């Protein structure tokens, strides 16, 4: 037998409402809610073909109020991915010279231009770094794991770019 409050609302509804109000009050936003001034819509993302950061940006912008255009001439803001490189270096070796760990780097440089080429966000860079252990296991599995780490880097870089844009455009 379930008990309900007057008006058909159960205690779970009151708890849910309180939780949502608490989240809203602390500044929490659902992923996909990107704040770019409406006057800068639509946005054009200029990047090399197959850019992982471009793909991640499009994924993060999906479902937001930011309109992305495929035509640079329609855009009020152009987000340019100026450089995007990944690299690795040996971070640790054992006494026999076998590699125990790698340091993975993902470097991205970007800027943003407004209409008529006005610089809205100066060129900025970021270098994401993660240590990748290399124990004696399947080489193929390690290669796939390394590829996944670089995909994570692209998503993290895209998220940081959008955060920096939001701050710079306020």
Secondary structure, 3 states (H helix, E strand, C coil): CCCCCHHHCCHHHHHHHHHHHHHHHCCCCCCCCCCCCHHHCCEEEECCCCCHHHHHHHHHHCCCCCCECCCHHHCCEEEEEEEEEEEEEEEEECCCCCEEEEEEEEEEEEEEEEHHHCEEEEEEEEEEEEEEECCCCCHHHHHHHHHHHHHHHHHHHHHHHHHHHHHHCC
